Amino acid sequence: MAALIGFVFFGLFSPGPNVILLTASGARFGFRATLPHLAGVVLGVGVTACATGLGLGWLVQTLPALRIVLSLVAAAWILWMARGLWRAGPLARADSDRPMHLVEAVLFQWVNPKVWAVAVAATAHVDGLAPWDRAAALGLTFSGVNLFVCLFWTFAGSLLSTLMQDDQARTVFLRVMAVGLAVFSGLVLL
């Protein structure tokens, strides 16, 4: 179990769409306002890992057409989010400028290629278990570990909120985050 926890920690802690989006949201909107987004990521990652343990990961690996469709949807969604970060205006936000809602964050995990890749790879750590035990072990481990990962990155972003008071520094920060997302969207298609 320790090997699974360590693998999941390093897989989820390293930069990817969730890390970038939670850090940017913490910086833009603050820690408390980002909590629904954070909860959606934690729940969605756990559900995705659980589904992977039940065989959905095998299905994604086995059916190339499904993998291509998921990759295209993921790349498009990540690029759309990168565009939003790139175009974020001055500190006075529009009514539509808000953190991701819980349901949006949960749904995003279904097209988040990094989560799928880590979940599929993590199944090697639970191979000997029955399907429901494997699904429970993966789901609980991913959600539990990811809670701390998400809290760290959201809090780190919220520490940058003073930086976000300066329009030029804010623009630079958000554009760096947008470029990170755009690069990741390109990697999804490889």
Residue, then its C-alpha position, 0 to 999 in steps of 0.5 A: m500500500a505504501a508503494l501505491i500511496g507514493f506512486v499516486f502522490f508523485g503522479l498527482f503532485s507533479p504539474g498538470p492541468n489540476v495543479i495549474l488550475l488550482t494554483a491559478s484559482g487560489a491566486r485569482f480568487g483566494f483559498r476559500a473561493t477555490l474550495p468547491h473546485l478543489a472538492g470537485v478535483v478530489l472527488g472526480v479523481g477518486v471516481t476516475a481511479c475507481a472506474t479505472g480499477l473496475g476495468l474502464g482503464w483497460l477499455v480506454q487502453t484497448l479501444p484506440a478510437l475511444r482513446i483518440v476521442l478522449s484525447l481530442v476532447a481533453a486537448a480542446w477543453i484544456l486549450w479552452m481553459a488556457r484561453g480563459l487564463w490568457r484573456a483574464g482581464p484586470l483585477a476588477r472581474a466580470d460576473s462570469d469570472r469565477p472559480m470552477h464549480l464542483v461539478e465542472a471540476v468532477l467532470f473535467q477529471w473524465v477528460n484529464p489525461k494525466v489522471w487517466a495515465v496515473a490511474v491506469a499505471a497505478t493498477a499495477h500496484v493492486d493487480g492481485l485484488a478482486p475488482w471491487d477491492r481494487a476499485a475501492a483501493l484506487g478510489l480511496t487512495f487517489s482521493g485521500v492523497n489528492l486532497f493533500v496535493c490539492l490543498f497544497w497547490t491551492f494554498a500556494g496559489s493563494l499566497l500569490s494573491t498579493l502578486m495578483q494585485d499588480d495588473q502587470a504581475r497578474t497578467v504575467f502569472l496568468r499567462v505563464m499558467a495559460v502557456g503551461l496548460a496549452v503545452f500540456s494540451g499538446l502533449v495530450l495528443l502525442 
